[in-house]
């Protein structure tokens, strides 16, 4: 079986890391995988390092960021500009499609697997070549990244509905993207975050850390791209509130992006000495193993990879009650949820400091549930089931 994946990014963020784990697992089971990307980057470097083939072909996203002014004339000009940009993308894809189809056809793929909702070129290639197509929806493109399809929304979603199978990484994603009539061709497949072996290793290391045992310093960590929807500013405000009672509280901010506005906010809140900006780090789990708790303040998380990484490291999670986070975390069972801003978040942070027994119970349950549901092996098994439904005679044995 040869699967050709179309992927939207060359950066090594969540979707790329999930795809990297998937193609490695598929390759280990005898599947041939080729990943088509628009440009080289850290992701393709990792693909090369693990021996997975990739092809660079400069396609474009089928969504774009649109922002509109409150002034009518400027709004009209912006709308005209965005329409022209959308038309350029459509013409460009029509121009490159024959060459791209020829290159993909030469690979003789069994399936085409589009790994994001923000690109549609994989579906066009699959239709042109008469090859089964799987569309893997991994994000709330509009709610998370403020992206708008270059086609009218209903037309764009009709393209997704034409896929032979639709994989959603959470029920929240499925509910947001699919109407009842298309549920029959969809399947919820949670991301694999670590292999069973790594889960066990991280779990053993996490047991060595007693959370909130050192009353000289309580360390919270927030991980993710620096972006308003990730909620880093809310975490800073919560820390400021918490420091009134617990001046030894600290926050580590991990993630790439422009940190200047956050640093300015920390200065304004007079907590700069208690906040460390670490930028992008290679081994996030090392920080999760050492931290006392992980904050997941993002709105509309499609899944919540960092949430599961923290659970695997036996690091308690406080998450905002929405999207995939609320699907993974059950309040007071395997973590804490909040929904009313920095004041409620601060109270949850203080609660972990005070209620040691509850904290330990949640850590234990979180690790068990993460190990059962979010391993690479669990994800692979379900993905292979989807592939088998399209090609029952070409199922690799997991």
JOQUI-V570912 format. One record per residue. N is the residue number from 1. SS is DSSP state (hx for helix, st for strand, lp for the rest). OMEGA is omega in whole degrees, -180 to 180 (NA if undefined). D_LAST is the distance of its C-alpha to the last C-alpha in Angstrom with 2 decimals. Layout:
n=[N/N]
ss=[SS/SS]
omega=[OMEGA/OMEGA]
d_last=[D_LAST/D_LAST]
//
This chain:
n=[1/2/3/4/5/6/7/8/9/10/11/12/13/14/15/16/17/18/19/20/21/22/23/24/25/26/27/28/29/30/31/32/33/34/35/36/37/38/39/40/41/42/43/44/45/46/47/48/49/50/51/52/53/54/55/56/57/58/59/60/61/62/63/64/65/66/67/68/69/70/71/72/73/74/75/76/77/78/79/80/81/82/83/84/85/86/87/88/89/90/91/92/93/94/95/96/97/98/99/100/101/102/103/104/105/106/107/108/109/110/111/112/113/114/115/116/117/118/119/120/121/122/123/124/125/126/127/128/129/130/131/132/133/134/135/136/137/138/139/140/141/142/143/144/145/146/147/148/149/150/151/152/153/154/155/156/157/158/159/160/161/162/163/164/165/166/167/168/169/170/171/172/173/174/175/176/177/178/179/180/181/182/183/184/185/186/187/188/189/190/191/192/193/194/195/196/197/198/199/200/201/202/203/204/205/206/207/208/209/210/211/212/213/214/215/216/217/218/219/220/221/222/223/224/225/226/227/228/229/230/231/232/233/234/235/236/237/238/239/240/241/242/243/244/245/246/247/248/249/250/251/252/253/254/255/256/257/258/259/260/261/262/263/264/265/266/267/268/269/270/271/272/273/274/275/276/277/278/279/280/281/282/283/284/285/286/287/288/289/290/291/292/293/294/295/296/297/298/299/300/301/302/303/304/305/306/307/308/309/310/311/312/313/314/315/316/317/318/319/320/321/322/323/324/325/326/327/328/329/330/331/332/333/334/335/336/337/338/339/340/341/342/343/344/345/346/347/348/349/350/351/352/353/354/355/356/357/358/359/360/361/362/363/364/365/366/367/368/369/370/371/372/373/374/375/376/377/378/379/380/381/382/383/384/385/386/387/388/389/390/391/392/393/394/395/396/397/398]
ss=[lp/st/st/st/st/st/lp/lp/lp/lp/lp/lp/lp/hx/hx/hx/hx/hx/hx/hx/hx/hx/hx/hx/hx/hx/hx/hx/lp/lp/lp/st/st/st/st/st/st/lp/lp/lp/lp/hx/hx/hx/hx/hx/hx/hx/hx/lp/lp/lp/st/st/st/st/lp/lp/lp/lp/lp/lp/st/st/st/lp/lp/lp/lp/lp/lp/hx/hx/hx/hx/hx/hx/hx/hx/hx/hx/hx/hx/hx/hx/hx/hx/hx/hx/hx/hx/hx/hx/hx/hx/hx/hx/hx/hx/hx/hx/hx/hx/hx/hx/hx/lp/lp/lp/lp/st/st/st/st/lp/lp/lp/lp/lp/lp/hx/hx/hx/hx/hx/hx/hx/hx/hx/lp/lp/st/st/st/st/st/st/lp/lp/lp/hx/hx/hx/hx/hx/lp/st/st/st/lp/lp/lp/hx/hx/hx/hx/hx/hx/hx/hx/hx/lp/lp/lp/st/st/st/st/lp/lp/hx/hx/hx/hx/hx/hx/hx/lp/lp/hx/hx/hx/hx/hx/hx/st/st/st/lp/lp/lp/lp/lp/st/lp/hx/hx/hx/hx/hx/hx/hx/hx/hx/hx/hx/hx/lp/lp/lp/lp/lp/lp/lp/lp/lp/lp/st/st/st/st/st/st/lp/lp/lp/lp/hx/hx/hx/lp/hx/hx/hx/hx/hx/hx/hx/hx/hx/hx/hx/lp/lp/lp/lp/lp/lp/st/st/st/st/st/st/lp/lp/lp/lp/lp/hx/hx/hx/hx/hx/hx/hx/hx/hx/lp/lp/lp/hx/hx/hx/st/st/st/st/st/lp/lp/lp/lp/hx/hx/hx/hx/hx/hx/hx/lp/lp/st/st/st/st/lp/lp/lp/lp/lp/lp/lp/lp/hx/hx/hx/hx/hx/hx/hx/hx/lp/lp/lp/st/st/st/st/st/lp/lp/hx/hx/hx/hx/hx/hx/lp/lp/st/lp/lp/lp/st/st/st/st/lp/lp/lp/hx/hx/hx/hx/hx/hx/hx/hx/hx/hx/hx/hx/hx/lp/hx/hx/hx/hx/hx/hx/hx/hx/hx/hx/hx/hx/hx/hx/hx/hx/hx/hx/lp/st/hx/hx/hx/hx/hx/hx/hx/hx/hx/hx/hx/hx/hx/hx/hx/lp/lp/lp/lp/lp/lp/lp/lp]
omega=[179/-180/174/180/169/-176/-168/-171/174/176/-175/175/-170/-178/179/179/178/179/179/178/-178/-177/175/-179/178/179/179/179/175/176/173/-177/172/-179/178/179/-177/-180/178/-180/-178/180/180/175/179/177/180/-178/-179/174/178/-178/174/179/178/177/-169/172/-178/174/176/174/179/177/178/176/-176/178/175/-180/-170/-178/180/178/180/179/178/180/178/180/-178/178/179/178/178/179/177/180/180/179/-180/180/175/-179/-174/-172/-179/-180/180/178/180/-180/179/180/180/178/-179/-177/174/-178/169/-173/177/-168/-180/177/-174/177/180/-175/178/178/179/179/-180/180/-179/-177/-180/-178/177/-175/175/178/-176/-176/-172/-174/165/-174/-178/-175/-179/-170/175/-179/-180/178/179/171/171/-172/-178/177/-179/180/175/174/179/-178/-180/178/180/175/179/179/177/-175/174/176/177/177/180/-179/-176/-171/-172/171/-174/-174/-179/-180/-177/-179/-179/177/175/177/179/180/166/-175/176/172/177/-180/-180/176/-179/179/-180/178/179/178/-180/179/-179/-179/174/-174/178/178/-179/-176/175/-179/174/-174/174/180/174/-172/175/175/178/-174/-178/-176/179/170/-180/-180/177/178/178/180/178/178/179/178/-177/-176/175/179/-175/-178/179/179/-179/176/172/-180/-178/177/180/179/-178/-178/-175/178/179/178/178/178/178/177/-180/-179/180/178/-173/-178/-179/-177/177/177/-172/-177/177/178/-176/-175/-179/-175/177/179/178/178/-176/-176/176/179/179/177/176/-173/-176/172/172/172/-180/178/-180/-178/-180/177/-179/177/178/179/180/-180/-178/176/-177/-175/167/-175/175/-173/175/173/-177/179/-180/177/-178/-176/171/-172/178/177/178/180/177/176/174/-177/-174/171/-170/180/179/176/179/178/178/178/179/-179/178/178/-174/-169/-175/-177/177/-180/-179/178/-179/179/-178/-179/-180/-179/-179/-177/177/179/-179/-169/-166/176/175/-178/179/178/-179/-179/-179/177/179/176/178/179/-178/179/179/-180/-174/-178/-177/-180/174/179/-180/NA]
d_last=[13.23/15.60/15.89/19.28/19.74/23.28/24.03/27.41/28.10/28.36/28.99/26.44/26.72/24.26/22.72/22.44/20.85/18.24/17.53/17.56/14.83/12.68/13.38/12.78/9.23/8.72/10.78/8.93/6.02/9.18/10.48/14.17/15.62/19.35/21.05/24.57/26.96/30.73/31.65/30.59/30.39/28.62/25.32/25.52/26.60/23.40/21.34/23.43/23.03/19.23/19.54/18.45/20.95/23.25/26.33/29.38/31.29/33.89/33.10/34.42/33.41/34.36/35.70/38.57/40.30/43.51/46.29/49.58/53.00/55.26/57.97/58.13/59.04/56.37/53.82/54.84/54.54/51.10/49.92/51.36/49.64/46.19/46.70/47.65/44.60/42.36/44.20/43.76/39.98/39.92/42.16/40.16/36.89/38.78/40.07/36.81/34.61/35.55/34.83/31.52/30.47/31.51/29.49/26.28/26.98/27.29/23.65/22.73/20.05/17.92/18.03/20.14/19.04/22.07/21.38/24.72/27.41/30.15/29.43/29.63/29.71/26.11/27.10/30.21/28.44/25.94/28.95/30.97/28.39/27.25/23.57/21.45/21.68/19.80/22.03/20.65/23.61/23.68/27.40/30.74/32.34/35.76/35.90/34.20/35.47/38.34/37.03/38.38/36.99/39.20/39.35/40.71/38.14/37.84/37.31/34.61/32.70/33.18/31.27/28.30/28.66/28.51/24.86/22.59/20.40/21.41/19.23/21.36/20.60/22.93/25.10/28.03/26.78/26.13/29.61/31.29/29.91/29.37/32.00/31.41/31.40/28.25/26.12/24.64/22.74/21.66/18.90/19.15/16.22/17.41/16.90/14.77/17.62/16.54/13.71/14.11/15.99/18.33/18.93/20.13/22.23/23.82/24.46/26.28/28.30/29.13/30.57/33.13/34.65/37.01/37.32/40.92/42.37/44.40/47.16/48.47/45.64/43.01/40.42/38.55/36.13/35.25/32.59/32.28/33.97/37.72/38.37/40.52/37.68/35.96/38.95/40.03/43.67/43.17/41.73/44.84/47.15/45.47/45.85/49.52/50.01/48.26/50.35/53.46/52.42/50.04/51.35/48.88/45.90/44.08/41.63/39.30/38.40/35.38/34.68/36.09/38.91/42.64/43.56/47.32/47.73/45.84/47.94/51.03/50.00/49.46/52.95/54.42/52.91/54.18/50.83/50.12/50.48/47.67/45.12/43.13/41.54/38.82/37.58/34.06/32.46/29.57/28.23/28.82/27.30/30.20/32.63/30.73/30.78/34.56/35.57/36.88/35.29/33.51/35.16/33.25/36.20/34.62/35.46/32.91/29.77/26.96/24.46/25.66/23.55/26.47/26.76/23.30/23.94/27.15/25.62/23.18/26.34/28.23/30.65/32.21/32.05/34.90/33.84/35.74/35.22/33.76/30.63/27.26/29.06/30.58/27.26/25.72/28.97/30.93/34.47/35.57/32.30/29.90/32.25/35.38/36.01/39.20/40.53/44.12/44.27/45.19/47.44/44.77/42.24/44.84/45.33/41.62/41.69/44.76/43.21/40.42/43.20/45.13/42.60/40.77/39.56/38.01/36.42/34.77/33.56/31.96/30.30/28.72/27.49/26.24/24.04/22.56/21.83/20.42/18.01/16.89/16.64/16.43/13.79/11.57/8.54/10.34/11.17/7.91/6.80/10.33/10.63/8.08/10.23/13.22/12.38/11.81/15.17/16.83/15.37/14.31/14.54/12.34/8.89/6.26/3.82/0.00]
//
